[in-house]
Amino acid sequence: MQLLWLRNDLRLHDHPGFELARQRQQPLAVVYILPSHWLQTDSHGTHRLSAVKARFLRTCLIQLHRDLYKENIRLTLTSGDPVEVLTQLHQQHPFELLTHTAQAPEEADWLAQLQPHMTITTYESQTLFSEEQLAPLLNQNSFPASFSGFRKQVERKLDIQPPEPIAPSPLLLTDWTPDVPGNIQWPDDWHLQPQPGFNRLGGEQPGIKWLKEYLWQRRAIDHYKSTRNRLTGDDYSSQISPWLAWGSLSPRYVWQQINDYESEFGSSEHSGWLKQELLWREFFHWSLRVNQHRFFTYSGLKAGELTSPPAFNQSNWDAWRNASTGFPMIDAGLNELHQSGFVSNRLRQILASFFIHELQLDWRLGARWFEQHLIDFDVASNWGNWSYIAGSGHDPRNGRYFMLNKQLRQYDPELSHIHLWLPELKDSTLEHICQHQQGQQRLKEYPAPIVTVKHKELFKDQSKNLSQKLSKAR
Ligand SMILES: Cc1cc2nc3c(=O)[nH]c(=O)nc-3n(C[C@H](O)[C@H](O)[C@H](O)COP(=O)(O)OP(=O)(O)OC[C@H]3O[C@@H](n4cnc5c(N)ncnc54)[C@H](O)[C@@H]3O)c2cc1C
């Protein structure tokens, strides 16, 4: 018998695991285990599954349940410690385990614990490239330090292209149903009412439908490069990340769709830029594979433990968690994150920069907060981007600082985002808000900023000091 354990590969199209099962022609069980520790709160009050994130995941699973049902295969859902659940199931009915390769150390640890008890066959489905294609780069000495280095290697030196997605075929298998300990325990409030902002269903069919609408009906890819930094709207960027993160969309399928679009309408700087963003995702995915635990340490990829985390500041942390920092641009972004589970890339950068450089909190806590709330949480992209902005990741400039008012004037001059997520400020003007954020003239109807924002020069000095320390250490 065979058991396919799904994690972030919740789809049927371009799925090497289902393809393996189909070729073997043995009875198949398909299982999803919600790790119970995702719901356990840590000492800072964070966990891994907010209500909005749970709602999106639930719709991914419901869709997959329906799609598998049409193939006469049942999707078994349960919660628990994956190692315990799978070991117990294996004791009841021995099986060969088919599952995704480990990406993060946590998953590698699960697989290592299961290995002595059962035969495991792994496959890859979350990346554009395969491990064989990138083999020359996949160790700490040869993995490129920067994204541009990675892109050059992939495009020019190795000259590789993502493989074609696997063509769909009916499974034509019998299934067996494992006797699992119980159903999934969802967070109590998963059935929250829909909010403004990102509001689409999870799952393979909704993901494919949206991708096709974005490309072929709206032809929104034609303005991607010009609009991708906006903060509001439903096609300023592709907004495919939630489906990619849960594996309801295959990155190779997305790539192929963009290629098809380019064949029909010609390639442009916009389609090229969108592909480049998919390469950023790829870069972080493979960097995580190479760097493993280092990805999650405070000093990250920078040599040695040069700096120690800042002292924990409870009141700054509470203000962040309650979206009450007194900075309308930040509080609006946090409201969007909490209520919709999705925030534009530009605003993610602004939020992360504010958390690290103004609130002076440990960037890893911010990454955990995003992990709890983002419906597109992806371990490599999230932790990779946070450490990039903190200066401990792949950024050659040792971190990024975003000046709040400059960003507000450039990306929300009409205050569409602030008015959507902080309707109480609907009568305020851009000038009022900038003055308030700068600590000058306070808005009457809004709490005072909890910190004074830095100036870019100050950040530059800090970053220069860090560079000097780093070069001395090397
Ligand atoms: C602090 C921070 C945390 C982030 N956390 C996540 C996360 O948990 N999950 C996640 O998918 N992305 C994350 N990103 C990257 C990026 O913000 C999102 O991928 C993007 O906003 C998703 O919207 P989109 O699908 O419309 O992207 P588009 O702009 O349309 O890009 C298409 C796809 O390319 C990939 N991509 C785009 N930008 C990046 C990037 N900077 N890094 C890696 N991949 C990228 C995504 O898969 C995205 O869906 C984070 C960025 C920052 C600054």
The ligand as an SDF file (V2000), in Angstrom:
LIG
                    3D

 53 58  0  0  0  0  0  0  0  0999 V2000
    8.7240   41.0620    4.8820 C   0  0  0  0  0  0  0  0  0  0  0  0
    8.2000   40.2500    3.7180 C   0  0  0  0  0  0  0  0  0  0  0  0
    7.6060   39.0200    3.9320 C   0  0  0  0  0  0  0  0  0  0  0  0
    7.1540   38.2570    2.8390 C   0  0  0  0  0  0  0  0  0  0  0  0
    6.5370   37.0480    3.0770 N   0  0  0  0  0  0  0  0  0  0  0  0
    6.1390   36.2900    2.0310 C   0  0  0  0  0  0  0  0  0  0  0  0
    5.5220   35.0310    2.2380 C   0  0  0  0  0  0  0  0  0  0  0  0
    5.3740   34.5460    3.3540 O   0  0  0  0  0  0  0  0  0  0  0  0
    5.0760   34.3490    1.1440 N   0  0  0  0  0  0  0  0  0  0  0  0
    5.2600   34.8280   -0.1310 C   0  0  0  0  0  0  0  0  0  0  0  0
    4.8400   34.1630   -1.0890 O   0  0  0  0  0  0  0  0  0  0  0  0
    5.8810   35.9960   -0.3450 N   0  0  0  0  0  0  0  0  0  0  0  0
    6.3080   36.7490    0.6810 C   0  0  0  0  0  0  0  0  0  0  0  0
    6.9010   37.9590    0.4480 N   0  0  0  0  0  0  0  0  0  0  0  0
    7.2240   38.3380   -0.9500 C   0  0  0  0  0  0  0  0  0  0  0  0
    6.1600   39.1750   -1.6790 C   0  0  0  0  0  0  0  0  0  0  0  0
    5.7780   40.2440   -0.8770 O   0  0  0  0  0  0  0  0  0  0  0  0
    4.9250   38.3480   -2.0450 C   0  0  0  0  0  0  0  0  0  0  0  0
    5.3120   37.1820   -2.7180 O   0  0  0  0  0  0  0  0  0  0  0  0
    4.0090   39.1330   -2.9680 C   0  0  0  0  0  0  0  0  0  0  0  0
    3.6290   40.3470   -2.3710 O   0  0  0  0  0  0  0  0  0  0  0  0
    2.7680   38.3040   -3.2690 C   0  0  0  0  0  0  0  0  0  0  0  0
    1.9020   39.0150   -4.0970 O   0  0  0  0  0  0  0  0  0  0  0  0
    1.7350   38.6340   -5.6190 P   0  0  0  0  0  0  0  0  0  0  0  0
    1.4150   37.1810   -5.7540 O   0  0  0  0  0  0  0  0  0  0  0  0
    0.7720   39.5930   -6.1890 O   0  0  0  0  0  0  0  0  0  0  0  0
    3.1880   38.8850   -6.1870 O   0  0  0  0  0  0  0  0  0  0  0  0
    3.6680   39.2980   -7.6410 P   0  0  0  0  0  0  0  0  0  0  0  0
    4.3340   40.6030   -7.5270 O   0  0  0  0  0  0  0  0  0  0  0  0
    2.5930   39.1650   -8.6380 O   0  0  0  0  0  0  0  0  0  0  0  0
    4.8100   38.2170   -7.9590 O   0  0  0  0  0  0  0  0  0  0  0  0
    4.4960   36.9130   -8.4680 C   0  0  0  0  0  0  0  0  0  0  0  0
    5.0580   35.8650   -7.5370 C   0  0  0  0  0  0  0  0  0  0  0  0
    6.4630   36.0000   -7.4240 O   0  0  0  0  0  0  0  0  0  0  0  0
    6.8810   35.6550   -6.1000 C   0  0  0  0  0  0  0  0  0  0  0  0
    7.4770   36.8260   -5.4520 N   0  0  0  0  0  0  0  0  0  0  0  0
    7.2260   38.1240   -5.6980 C   0  0  0  0  0  0  0  0  0  0  0  0
    7.9960   38.9080   -4.9160 N   0  0  0  0  0  0  0  0  0  0  0  0
    8.7420   38.0860   -4.1700 C   0  0  0  0  0  0  0  0  0  0  0  0
    9.7320   38.2830   -3.1670 C   0  0  0  0  0  0  0  0  0  0  0  0
   10.1300   39.5110   -2.7880 N   0  0  0  0  0  0  0  0  0  0  0  0
   10.2660   37.2010   -2.5720 N   0  0  0  0  0  0  0  0  0  0  0  0
    9.9020   35.9450   -2.9280 C   0  0  0  0  0  0  0  0  0  0  0  0
    8.9770   35.6990   -3.8790 N   0  0  0  0  0  0  0  0  0  0  0  0
    8.4050   36.7510   -4.4800 C   0  0  0  0  0  0  0  0  0  0  0  0
    5.6330   35.2350   -5.3500 C   0  0  0  0  0  0  0  0  0  0  0  0
    5.5080   33.8340   -5.4480 O   0  0  0  0  0  0  0  0  0  0  0  0
    4.5380   35.9490   -6.1200 C   0  0  0  0  0  0  0  0  0  0  0  0
    3.2840   35.3180   -5.9960 O   0  0  0  0  0  0  0  0  0  0  0  0
    7.3350   38.7460    1.5200 C   0  0  0  0  0  0  0  0  0  0  0  0
    7.9270   39.9940    1.3240 C   0  0  0  0  0  0  0  0  0  0  0  0
    8.3530   40.7420    2.4080 C   0  0  0  0  0  0  0  0  0  0  0  0
    8.9820   42.0780    2.1610 C   0  0  0  0  0  0  0  0  0  0  0  0
  1  2  1  0
  2  3  1  0
  2 52  2  0
  3  4  2  0
  4  5  1  0
  4 50  1  0
  5  6  2  0
  6  7  1  0
  6 13  1  0
  7  8  2  0
  7  9  1  0
  9 10  1  0
 10 11  2  0
 10 12  1  0
 12 13  2  0
 13 14  1  0
 14 15  1  0
 14 50  1  0
 15 16  1  0
 16 17  1  0
 16 18  1  0
 18 19  1  0
 18 20  1  0
 20 21  1  0
 20 22  1  0
 22 23  1  0
 23 24  1  0
 24 25  2  0
 24 26  1  0
 24 27  1  0
 27 28  1  0
 28 29  2  0
 28 30  1  0
 28 31  1  0
 31 32  1  0
 32 33  1  0
 33 34  1  0
 33 48  1  0
 34 35  1  0
 35 36  1  0
 35 46  1  0
 36 37  1  0
 36 45  1  0
 37 38  2  0
 38 39  1  0
 39 40  1  0
 39 45  2  0
 40 41  1  0
 40 42  2  0
 42 43  1  0
 43 44  2  0
 44 45  1  0
 46 47  1  0
 46 48  1  0
 48 49  1  0
 50 51  2  0
 51 52  1  0
 52 53  1  0
M  END
$$$$
